[in-house]
Amino acid sequence: MRPQPQWSAVDVYASNSDIYADPRMVERVDYRRRFKRHRPRTSATILAPHGGGIEFGTSELCLAIAGYHPATRVPIGQTYDYWMFEGLRSYANDLLHVTSSNCDDRVALEMVSESSHALGLHGCTAVAAGLPDYARAVLVGGRDAVLRGLLLTRLRRAGFQAIDAIDHPELGGYDRTNIANRTSRKRGAQLELTTPLRAAMFETNTRSERKTSTTAVFWDFVAATRCAIAATRPGRQQSQN
């Protein structure tokens, strides 16, 4: 494996393009990209830049929040565009992690730039979020203050420990170049779910079984998030400060 680069203490690859250019990384063997663009375009794009085995559970959440059952991809209500990058390796999927500010996938950039709203889904450890290691929590960040507020309200009403990420610069998703913030409005939202919260969303937490073993925690989270996104649709949008 190539030596650790200078740009990050974590990432091995500087960008998605860097992964695609590496002949040792084979699409549909080591990683895959999945997306759906509607015609006409929907108002929001749901993103899982670190899906599959990189940050477990984010692929399934991406599909469900976009309005598709993660097991069948049958629509379950209002649908949105989605894009995800997934690690498929049997081990060391963390090598495929590219920080969201360096995501340069052409399709992802096009989809987000044509959307008025975007939501990035991520996983983190509770300790990284400054919480006890057993905490089932979600950090709510991003530059879209209205959507961030809606997410905080809806998730809290649903019983989740939703924390405003304003005091978490590393996990807050406030960088202007973060893929979720590259919408037509230059702002988006980001959710960082702790490992215990994501683990509670699946009865069997394996890549092959997660999509068919979702729990009430998973669907409650999805419902609350979708309610927040729905409130941003034309005619229901609140004014941005």
C-alpha atoms as an extended CHARMM CRD file, in Angstrom:
* protein
*
       241  EXT
         1         1  MET       CA              0.0000000000        0.0000000000        0.0000000000  PROA      1               0.0000000000
         2         2  ARG       CA              1.1870000000        3.4730000000       -0.8510000000  PROA      2               0.0000000000
         3         3  PRO       CA              2.6790000000        5.5710000000        1.9660000000  PROA      3               0.0000000000
         4         4  GLN       CA              0.4310000000        7.8780000000        3.9730000000  PROA      4               0.0000000000
         5         5  PRO       CA              0.2170000000       11.2300000000        2.1520000000  PROA      5               0.0000000000
         6         6  GLN       CA              0.7020000000       14.6620000000        3.6280000000  PROA      6               0.0000000000
         7         7  TRP       CA             -2.8240000000       15.9910000000        3.1120000000  PROA      7               0.0000000000
         8         8  SER       CA             -4.5350000000       13.9600000000        5.8560000000  PROA      8               0.0000000000
         9         9  ALA       CA             -3.7960000000       12.0560000000        9.0130000000  PROA      9               0.0000000000
        10        10  VAL       CA             -6.4590000000        9.5250000000        7.9700000000  PROA      10              0.0000000000
        11        11  ASP       CA             -7.0230000000        9.3590000000        4.2210000000  PROA      11              0.0000000000
        12        12  VAL       CA             -4.8060000000        7.2940000000        1.9550000000  PROA      12              0.0000000000
        13        13  TYR       CA             -6.3180000000        8.7640000000       -1.2070000000  PROA      13              0.0000000000
        14        14  ALA       CA             -6.5040000000       12.4880000000       -1.9010000000  PROA      14              0.0000000000
        15        15  SER       CA             -9.7870000000       12.2460000000       -3.8210000000  PROA      15              0.0000000000
        16        16  ASN       CA            -12.2340000000        9.8400000000       -5.4250000000  PROA      16              0.0000000000
        17        17  SER       CA            -10.4210000000       10.3310000000       -8.7170000000  PROA      17              0.0000000000
        18        18  ASP       CA             -7.2420000000        9.1510000000       -7.0090000000  PROA      18              0.0000000000
        19        19  ILE       CA             -8.9930000000        5.8890000000       -6.1290000000  PROA      19              0.0000000000
        20        20  TYR       CA            -10.4110000000        5.4780000000       -9.6380000000  PROA      20              0.0000000000
        21        21  ALA       CA             -6.9430000000        5.9720000000      -11.1150000000  PROA      21              0.0000000000
        22        22  ASP       CA             -5.2940000000        3.3270000000       -8.9110000000  PROA      22              0.0000000000
        23        23  PRO       CA             -5.0680000000        0.0820000000      -10.9430000000  PROA      23              0.0000000000
        24        24  ARG       CA             -5.0190000000       -1.9010000000       -7.7000000000  PROA      24              0.0000000000
        25        25  MET       CA             -8.5400000000       -0.7050000000       -6.9040000000  PROA      25              0.0000000000
        26        26  VAL       CA            -11.0990000000       -2.3730000000       -9.1380000000  PROA      26              0.0000000000
        27        27  GLU       CA            -14.6420000000       -1.0470000000       -9.4440000000  PROA      27              0.0000000000
        28        28  ARG       CA            -17.2990000000       -3.5850000000       -8.3780000000  PROA      28              0.0000000000
        29        29  VAL       CA            -14.5890000000       -5.5740000000       -6.6140000000  PROA      29              0.0000000000
        30        30  ASP       CA            -13.0560000000       -3.0830000000       -4.1740000000  PROA      30              0.0000000000
        31        31  TYR       CA            -15.6740000000       -0.3540000000       -4.4530000000  PROA      31              0.0000000000
        32        32  ARG       CA            -18.7830000000        0.6790000000       -6.3320000000  PROA      32              0.0000000000
        33        33  ARG       CA            -20.8050000000        3.7820000000       -7.0640000000  PROA      33              0.0000000000
        34        34  ARG       CA            -24.5970000000        3.7970000000       -6.9660000000  PROA      34              0.0000000000
        35        35  PHE       CA            -26.8420000000        6.7090000000       -7.8320000000  PROA      35              0.0000000000
        36        36  LYS       CA            -30.2430000000        7.6670000000       -9.1600000000  PROA      36              0.0000000000
        37        37  ARG       CA            -31.1280000000       10.9080000000      -10.9280000000  PROA      37              0.0000000000
        38        38  HSD       CA            -34.7680000000       11.7050000000      -11.5430000000  PROA      38              0.0000000000
        39        39  ARG       CA            -36.1800000000       13.5700000000      -14.5140000000  PROA      39              0.0000000000
        40        40  PRO       CA            -37.3930000000       16.1330000000      -13.6970000000  PROA      40              0.0000000000
        41        41  ARG       CA            -34.8780000000       16.6030000000      -10.8980000000  PROA      41              0.0000000000
        42        42  THR       CA            -35.9600000000       16.3350000000       -7.2890000000  PROA      42              0.0000000000
        43        43  SER       CA            -35.3040000000       19.1390000000       -4.8200000000  PROA      43              0.0000000000
        44        44  ALA       CA            -32.7810000000       17.1760000000       -2.7370000000  PROA      44              0.0000000000
        45        45  THR       CA            -29.8530000000       14.7980000000       -3.1690000000  PROA      45              0.0000000000
        46        46  ILE       CA            -29.0530000000       12.2710000000       -0.4320000000  PROA      46              0.0000000000
        47        47  LEU       CA            -25.3780000000       11.3020000000       -0.1550000000  PROA      47              0.0000000000
        48        48  ALA       CA            -23.4180000000        8.4690000000        1.4130000000  PROA      48              0.0000000000
        49        49  PRO       CA            -19.7840000000        9.2300000000        0.4950000000  PROA      49              0.0000000000
        50        50  HSD       CA            -18.4930000000        6.4540000000        2.7730000000  PROA      50              0.0000000000
        51        51  GLY       CA            -21.0180000000        3.6650000000        2.2930000000  PROA      51              0.0000000000
        52        52  GLY       CA            -20.6990000000       -0.0910000000        2.2950000000  PROA      52              0.0000000000
        53        53  GLY       CA            -17.9420000000       -1.2570000000        4.6080000000  PROA      53              0.0000000000
        54        54  ILE       CA            -16.4040000000        2.1780000000        5.1530000000  PROA      54              0.0000000000
        55        55  GLU       CA            -18.9970000000        3.6620000000        7.5430000000  PROA      55              0.0000000000
        56        56  PHE       CA            -21.5270000000        0.8900000000        8.0240000000  PROA      56              0.0000000000
        57        57  GLY       CA            -25.2120000000        1.6160000000        7.7630000000  PROA      57              0.0000000000
        58        58  THR       CA            -24.9080000000        4.7730000000        5.7050000000  PROA      58              0.0000000000
        59        59  SER       CA            -25.7570000000        3.0450000000        2.4110000000  PROA      59              0.0000000000
        60        60  GLU       CA            -28.9910000000        1.6390000000        3.8290000000  PROA      60              0.0000000000
        61        61  LEU       CA            -29.8900000000        5.0050000000        5.3490000000  PROA      61              0.0000000000
        62        62  CYS       CA            -29.1270000000        6.7780000000        2.0810000000  PROA      62              0.0000000000
        63        63  LEU       CA            -31.5550000000        4.5980000000        0.1410000000  PROA      63              0.0000000000
        64        64  ALA       CA            -34.3210000000        4.7800000000        2.7550000000  PROA      64              0.0000000000
        65        65  ILE       CA            -34.0850000000        8.5390000000        3.2780000000  PROA      65              0.0000000000
        66        66  ALA       CA            -34.1300000000        8.9340000000       -0.5100000000  PROA      66              0.0000000000
        67        67  GLY       CA            -37.4270000000        7.0300000000       -0.4650000000  PROA      67              0.0000000000
        68        68  TYR       CA            -36.3790000000        3.4830000000       -1.4130000000  PROA      68              0.0000000000
        69        69  HSD       CA            -36.5060000000        0.3430000000        0.7060000000  PROA      69              0.0000000000
        70        70  PRO       CA            -32.8690000000       -0.6940000000        1.2090000000  PROA      70              0.0000000000
        71        71  ALA       CA            -33.6090000000       -4.3720000000        0.4970000000  PROA      71              0.0000000000
        72        72  THR       CA            -35.7680000000       -4.0320000000       -2.6110000000  PROA      72              0.0000000000
        73        73  ARG       CA            -35.2320000000       -0.4320000000       -3.7550000000  PROA      73              0.0000000000
        74        74  VAL       CA            -39.0020000000       -0.2100000000       -4.1750000000  PROA      74              0.0000000000
        75        75  PRO       CA            -40.2470000000        3.3620000000       -3.5570000000  PROA      75              0.0000000000
        76        76  ILE       CA            -41.7090000000        3.8820000000       -0.0800000000  PROA      76              0.0000000000
        77        77  GLY       CA            -42.9650000000        7.4340000000       -0.5820000000  PROA      77              0.0000000000
        78        78  GLN       CA            -41.6280000000       10.7090000000       -1.9420000000  PROA      78              0.0000000000
        79        79  THR       CA            -38.3400000000        9.9390000000       -3.6730000000  PROA      79              0.0000000000
        80        80  TYR       CA            -35.1760000000       12.0110000000       -3.9570000000  PROA      80              0.0000000000
        81        81  ASP       CA            -31.9690000000       11.7120000000       -5.9340000000  PROA      81              0.0000000000
        82        82  TYR       CA            -29.1660000000        9.7870000000       -4.2600000000  PROA      82              0.0000000000
        83        83  TRP       CA            -25.4760000000        9.0440000000       -4.7210000000  PROA      83              0.0000000000
        84        84  MET       CA            -23.1940000000        6.7570000000       -2.7450000000  PROA      84              0.0000000000
        85        85  PHE       CA            -19.6510000000        5.4690000000       -2.8260000000  PROA      85              0.0000000000
        86        86  GLU       CA            -19.3110000000        2.0570000000       -1.1710000000  PROA      86              0.0000000000
        87        87  GLY       CA            -16.3840000000       -0.0010000000        0.0410000000  PROA      87              0.0000000000
        88        88  LEU       CA            -16.7420000000       -3.6670000000       -0.9990000000  PROA      88              0.0000000000
        89        89  ARG       CA            -13.5150000000       -5.0720000000        0.3460000000  PROA      89              0.0000000000
        90        90  SER       CA            -13.5320000000       -7.9600000000        2.8290000000  PROA      90              0.0000000000
        91        91  TYR       CA            -11.1660000000       -5.9630000000        5.0430000000  PROA      91              0.0000000000
        92        92  ALA       CA             -9.5510000000       -2.5130000000        5.3400000000  PROA      92              0.0000000000
        93        93  ASN       CA            -12.3780000000       -0.5870000000        3.7240000000  PROA      93              0.0000000000
        94        94  ASP       CA            -11.2200000000        2.4500000000        5.6880000000  PROA      94              0.0000000000
        95        95  LEU       CA             -8.4520000000        2.7840000000        3.0780000000  PROA      95              0.0000000000
        96        96  LEU       CA            -11.1700000000        3.9850000000        0.7020000000  PROA      96              0.0000000000
        97        97  HSD       CA            -12.2670000000        6.8650000000        2.9070000000  PROA      97              0.0000000000
        98        98  VAL       CA            -12.0200000000       10.2520000000        1.1770000000  PROA      98              0.0000000000
        99        99  THR       CA            -12.9530000000       13.2540000000        3.2700000000  PROA      99              0.0000000000
       100       100  SER       CA            -16.1300000000       14.8940000000        1.9890000000  PROA      100             0.0000000000
       101       101  SER       CA            -14.3370000000       18.1280000000        1.1240000000  PROA      101             0.0000000000
       102       102  ASN       CA            -12.1970000000       16.1710000000       -1.3530000000  PROA      102             0.0000000000
       103       103  CYS       CA            -15.0440000000       14.2610000000       -2.9980000000  PROA      103             0.0000000000
       104       104  ASP       CA            -14.6370000000       14.9720000000       -6.7140000000  PROA      104             0.0000000000
       105       105  ASP       CA            -16.7760000000       12.2740000000       -8.2960000000  PROA      105             0.0000000000
       106       106  ARG       CA            -18.1500000000       13.8820000000      -11.4640000000  PROA      106             0.0000000000
       107       107  VAL       CA            -21.6690000000       12.4810000000      -11.0940000000  PROA      107             0.0000000000
       108       108  ALA       CA            -21.8960000000       13.4340000000       -7.4290000000  PROA      108             0.0000000000
       109       109  LEU       CA            -20.7820000000       16.9900000000       -8.1400000000  PROA      109             0.0000000000
       110       110  GLU       CA            -23.2540000000       17.3560000000      -11.0060000000  PROA      110             0.0000000000
       111       111  MET       CA            -26.1540000000       15.9990000000       -8.9730000000  PROA      111             0.0000000000
       112       112  VAL       CA            -25.5170000000       18.1710000000       -5.9460000000  PROA      112             0.0000000000
       113       113  SER       CA            -24.8820000000       21.3250000000       -7.9670000000  PROA      113             0.0000000000
       114       114  GLU       CA            -28.3000000000       20.9180000000       -9.5970000000  PROA      114             0.0000000000
       115       115  SER       CA            -30.0810000000       20.4150000000       -6.2450000000  PROA      115             0.0000000000
       116       116  SER       CA            -31.3270000000       23.0940000000       -3.8930000000  PROA      116             0.0000000000
       117       117  HSD       CA            -30.7870000000       20.8170000000       -0.8730000000  PROA      117             0.0000000000
       118       118  ALA       CA            -28.3870000000       18.0100000000       -0.0100000000  PROA      118             0.0000000000
       119       119  LEU       CA            -27.8910000000       15.7480000000        2.9790000000  PROA      119             0.0000000000
       120       120  GLY       CA            -24.6420000000       13.8880000000        3.6510000000  PROA      120             0.0000000000
       121       121  LEU       CA            -24.7690000000       10.7520000000        5.8310000000  PROA      121             0.0000000000
       122       122  HSD       CA            -21.7220000000        9.7010000000        7.8210000000  PROA      122             0.0000000000
       123       123  GLY       CA            -20.6450000000        7.4650000000       10.6700000000  PROA      123             0.0000000000
       124       124  CYS       CA            -18.3480000000        8.3240000000       13.5510000000  PROA      124             0.0000000000
       125       125  THR       CA            -17.3490000000        6.8700000000       16.8810000000  PROA      125             0.0000000000
       126       126  ALA       CA            -19.0070000000        8.2700000000       19.9780000000  PROA      126             0.0000000000
       127       127  VAL       CA            -15.5940000000        9.2060000000       21.3580000000  PROA      127             0.0000000000
       128       128  ALA       CA            -14.7980000000       11.2570000000       18.2320000000  PROA      128             0.0000000000
       129       129  ALA       CA            -18.0330000000       13.1400000000       18.8690000000  PROA      129             0.0000000000
       130       130  GLY       CA            -16.9040000000       13.8940000000       22.4390000000  PROA      130             0.0000000000
       131       131  LEU       CA            -19.4310000000       11.4860000000       23.9530000000  PROA      131             0.0000000000
       132       132  PRO       CA            -19.2970000000        8.3220000000       26.0830000000  PROA      132             0.0000000000
       133       133  ASP       CA            -18.4980000000        5.2950000000       23.9290000000  PROA      133             0.0000000000
       134       134  TYR       CA            -22.0030000000        3.8860000000       24.4260000000  PROA      134             0.0000000000
       135       135  ALA       CA            -23.8340000000        7.0300000000       23.2510000000  PROA      135             0.0000000000
       136       136  ARG       CA            -26.4870000000        6.6080000000       20.5880000000  PROA      136             0.0000000000
       137       137  ALA       CA            -26.3150000000       10.0870000000       19.1290000000  PROA      137             0.0000000000
       138       138  VAL       CA            -26.2400000000       12.0550000000       15.9090000000  PROA      138             0.0000000000
       139       139  LEU       CA            -24.3560000000       15.2710000000       15.2140000000  PROA      139             0.0000000000
       140       140  VAL       CA            -26.3270000000       17.5900000000       12.9440000000  PROA      140             0.0000000000
       141       141  GLY       CA            -24.1980000000       19.9410000000       10.8780000000  PROA      141             0.0000000000
       142       142  GLY       CA            -23.7620000000       21.5880000000        7.4980000000  PROA      142             0.0000000000
       143       143  ARG       CA            -24.1120000000       25.1540000000        6.2470000000  PROA      143             0.0000000000
       144       144  ASP       CA            -27.8760000000       24.9970000000        5.6550000000  PROA      144             0.0000000000
       145       145  ALA       CA            -29.1260000000       26.5600000000        8.8940000000  PROA      145             0.0000000000
       146       146  VAL       CA            -32.8010000000       25.9650000000        8.0850000000  PROA      146             0.0000000000
       147       147  LEU       CA            -32.4570000000       22.2910000000        7.2330000000  PROA      147             0.0000000000
       148       148  ARG       CA            -30.1020000000       21.7900000000       10.1750000000  PROA      148             0.0000000000
       149       149  GLY       CA            -32.7190000000       23.2630000000       12.5020000000  PROA      149             0.0000000000
       150       150  LEU       CA            -35.4770000000       21.1140000000       11.0150000000  PROA      150             0.0000000000
       151       151  LEU       CA            -33.3630000000       18.0000000000       11.4260000000  PROA      151             0.0000000000
       152       152  LEU       CA            -32.5610000000       18.8090000000       15.0490000000  PROA      152             0.0000000000
       153       153  THR       CA            -36.2350000000       19.3910000000       15.8410000000  PROA      153             0.0000000000
       154       154  ARG       CA            -37.5920000000       16.3170000000       14.0810000000  PROA      154             0.0000000000
       155       155  LEU       CA            -34.9190000000       13.9470000000       15.3580000000  PROA      155             0.0000000000
       156       156  ARG       CA            -35.3220000000       15.1510000000       18.9320000000  PROA      156             0.0000000000
       157       157  ARG       CA            -39.0950000000       14.7830000000       18.7310000000  PROA      157             0.0000000000
       158       158  ALA       CA            -38.5390000000       11.1990000000       17.5960000000  PROA      158             0.0000000000
       159       159  GLY       CA            -36.4840000000       10.5360000000       20.7200000000  PROA      159             0.0000000000
       160       160  PHE       CA            -32.9750000000       10.7120000000       19.3030000000  PROA      160             0.0000000000
       161       161  GLN       CA            -30.0330000000       12.4250000000       20.9640000000  PROA      161             0.0000000000
       162       162  ALA       CA            -29.5080000000       15.0090000000       18.2340000000  PROA      162             0.0000000000
       163       163  ILE       CA            -26.6590000000       17.4270000000       18.8730000000  PROA      163             0.0000000000
       164       164  ASP       CA            -25.9910000000       20.6590000000       17.0310000000  PROA      164             0.0000000000
       165       165  ALA       CA            -22.5330000000       20.1710000000       15.5120000000  PROA      165             0.0000000000
       166       166  ILE       CA            -21.6800000000       23.8580000000       15.7240000000  PROA      166             0.0000000000
       167       167  ASP       CA            -19.0990000000       23.0560000000       18.4250000000  PROA      167             0.0000000000
       168       168  HSD       CA            -17.6260000000       20.1160000000       16.4990000000  PROA      168             0.0000000000
       169       169  PRO       CA            -15.5250000000       21.6620000000       13.7090000000  PROA      169             0.0000000000
       170       170  GLU       CA            -14.0280000000       18.3260000000       12.6450000000  PROA      170             0.0000000000
       171       171  LEU       CA            -17.4210000000       16.6320000000       12.2440000000  PROA      171             0.0000000000
       172       172  GLY       CA            -19.6550000000       19.6210000000       11.6040000000  PROA      172             0.0000000000
       173       173  GLY       CA            -19.6160000000       19.6120000000        7.8160000000  PROA      173             0.0000000000
       174       174  TYR       CA            -19.1780000000       23.3840000000        7.5620000000  PROA      174             0.0000000000
       175       175  ASP       CA            -16.4130000000       23.4450000000        4.9420000000  PROA      175             0.0000000000
       176       176  ARG       CA            -17.6680000000       25.1990000000        1.8150000000  PROA      176             0.0000000000
       177       177  THR       CA            -16.1170000000       22.4580000000       -0.3330000000  PROA      177             0.0000000000
       178       178  ASN       CA            -17.8890000000       19.6510000000        1.5320000000  PROA      178             0.0000000000
       179       179  ILE       CA            -19.8680000000       17.7730000000       -1.1230000000  PROA      179             0.0000000000
       180       180  ALA       CA            -23.1220000000       18.4110000000        0.7940000000  PROA      180             0.0000000000
       181       181  ASN       CA            -22.5180000000       22.1720000000        0.6820000000  PROA      181             0.0000000000
       182       182  ARG       CA            -21.9920000000       22.3410000000       -3.0680000000  PROA      182             0.0000000000
       183       183  THR       CA            -25.6700000000       22.7430000000       -3.9220000000  PROA      183             0.0000000000
       184       184  SER       CA            -27.1200000000       25.4870000000       -6.0940000000  PROA      184             0.0000000000
       185       185  ARG       CA            -27.6020000000       27.4260000000       -2.8330000000  PROA      185             0.0000000000
       186       186  LYS       CA            -24.0200000000       26.7140000000       -1.6440000000  PROA      186             0.0000000000
       187       187  ARG       CA            -25.2490000000       25.0530000000        1.5490000000  PROA      187             0.0000000000
       188       188  GLY       CA            -26.3540000000       21.6290000000        2.7200000000  PROA      188             0.0000000000
       189       189  ALA       CA            -26.6910000000       19.4620000000        5.8180000000  PROA      189             0.0000000000
       190       190  GLN       CA            -24.6840000000       16.6180000000        7.2880000000  PROA      190             0.0000000000
       191       191  LEU       CA            -25.4750000000       13.8890000000        9.8240000000  PROA      191             0.0000000000
       192       192  GLU       CA            -22.7600000000       12.0530000000       11.7640000000  PROA      192             0.0000000000
       193       193  LEU       CA            -24.2450000000        8.9830000000       13.4560000000  PROA      193             0.0000000000
       194       194  THR       CA            -22.3060000000        7.3060000000       16.2420000000  PROA      194             0.0000000000
       195       195  THR       CA            -21.4220000000        3.6360000000       15.9920000000  PROA      195             0.0000000000
       196       196  PRO       CA            -23.8650000000        2.5550000000       18.7750000000  PROA      196             0.0000000000
       197       197  LEU       CA            -26.7410000000        4.3720000000       17.0840000000  PROA      197             0.0000000000
       198       198  ARG       CA            -26.0350000000        2.7420000000       13.7390000000  PROA      198             0.0000000000
       199       199  ALA       CA            -25.6140000000       -0.6740000000       15.3610000000  PROA      199             0.0000000000
       200       200  ALA       CA            -29.0640000000       -0.3190000000       16.9420000000  PROA      200             0.0000000000
       201       201  MET       CA            -30.5860000000        0.1020000000       13.4860000000  PROA      201             0.0000000000
       202       202  PHE       CA            -29.9180000000       -3.4860000000       12.3930000000  PROA      202             0.0000000000
       203       203  GLU       CA            -30.6890000000       -6.8660000000       13.9060000000  PROA      203             0.0000000000
       204       204  THR       CA            -27.8090000000       -8.4030000000       11.9530000000  PROA      204             0.0000000000
       205       205  ASN       CA            -25.0070000000       -5.9350000000       11.3820000000  PROA      205             0.0000000000
       206       206  THR       CA            -23.2860000000       -7.4220000000        8.3460000000  PROA      206             0.0000000000
       207       207  ARG       CA            -23.0260000000       -5.9620000000        4.8750000000  PROA      207             0.0000000000
       208       208  SER       CA            -25.2310000000       -8.6820000000        3.3500000000  PROA      208             0.0000000000
       209       209  GLU       CA            -27.8690000000       -8.7150000000        6.1110000000  PROA      209             0.0000000000
       210       210  ARG       CA            -28.2730000000       -5.0600000000        7.1160000000  PROA      210             0.0000000000
       211       211  LYS       CA            -30.6790000000       -4.2450000000        4.3100000000  PROA      211             0.0000000000
       212       212  THR       CA            -33.0800000000       -7.0120000000        5.3710000000  PROA      212             0.0000000000
       213       213  SER       CA            -32.7700000000       -6.6450000000        9.1550000000  PROA      213             0.0000000000
       214       214  THR       CA            -33.6200000000       -3.0010000000        9.7780000000  PROA      214             0.0000000000
       215       215  THR       CA            -35.1270000000       -2.1990000000       13.1850000000  PROA      215             0.0000000000
       216       216  ALA       CA            -37.6760000000        0.3100000000       14.4600000000  PROA      216             0.0000000000
       217       217  VAL       CA            -34.7540000000        2.5950000000       15.3640000000  PROA      217             0.0000000000
       218       218  PHE       CA            -33.7540000000        2.6780000000       11.6950000000  PROA      218             0.0000000000
       219       219  TRP       CA            -37.2420000000        3.5160000000       10.4540000000  PROA      219             0.0000000000
       220       220  ASP       CA            -37.9010000000        6.0870000000       13.1700000000  PROA      220             0.0000000000
       221       221  PHE       CA            -34.6770000000        7.8400000000       12.1750000000  PROA      221             0.0000000000
       222       222  VAL       CA            -35.5640000000        7.6770000000        8.4970000000  PROA      222             0.0000000000
       223       223  ALA       CA            -39.0730000000        9.0310000000        9.1040000000  PROA      223             0.0000000000
       224       224  ALA       CA            -37.8190000000       11.9770000000       11.1790000000  PROA      224             0.0000000000
       225       225  THR       CA            -35.1580000000       12.8570000000        8.6160000000  PROA      225             0.0000000000
       226       226  ARG       CA            -37.5890000000       12.6320000000        5.7150000000  PROA      226             0.0000000000
       227       227  CYS       CA            -40.0410000000       14.9050000000        7.5510000000  PROA      227             0.0000000000
       228       228  ALA       CA            -37.3060000000       17.5030000000        7.9000000000  PROA      228             0.0000000000
       229       229  ILE       CA            -36.3970000000       17.3170000000        4.2090000000  PROA      229             0.0000000000
       230       230  ALA       CA            -40.0560000000       17.4690000000        3.1670000000  PROA      230             0.0000000000
       231       231  ALA       CA            -40.4460000000       20.7240000000        5.0990000000  PROA      231             0.0000000000
       232       232  THR       CA            -37.9310000000       22.3720000000        2.7360000000  PROA      232             0.0000000000
       233       233  ARG       CA            -40.0080000000       21.7540000000       -0.3830000000  PROA      233             0.0000000000
       234       234  PRO       CA            -41.3550000000       24.8050000000       -2.2460000000  PROA      234             0.0000000000
       235       235  GLY       CA            -44.2860000000       26.2920000000       -0.4200000000  PROA      235             0.0000000000
       236       236  ARG       CA            -43.1130000000       24.8860000000        2.9050000000  PROA      236             0.0000000000
       237       237  GLN       CA            -39.6650000000       26.4650000000        3.0580000000  PROA      237             0.0000000000
       238       238  GLN       CA            -38.7750000000       28.7790000000        5.8960000000  PROA      238             0.0000000000
       239       239  SER       CA            -36.7500000000       31.8860000000        5.2070000000  PROA      239             0.0000000000
       240       240  GLN       CA            -33.0080000000       31.5430000000        5.6830000000  PROA      240             0.0000000000
       241       241  ASN       CA            -31.3650000000       33.8720000000        8.1880000000  PROA      241             0.0000000000
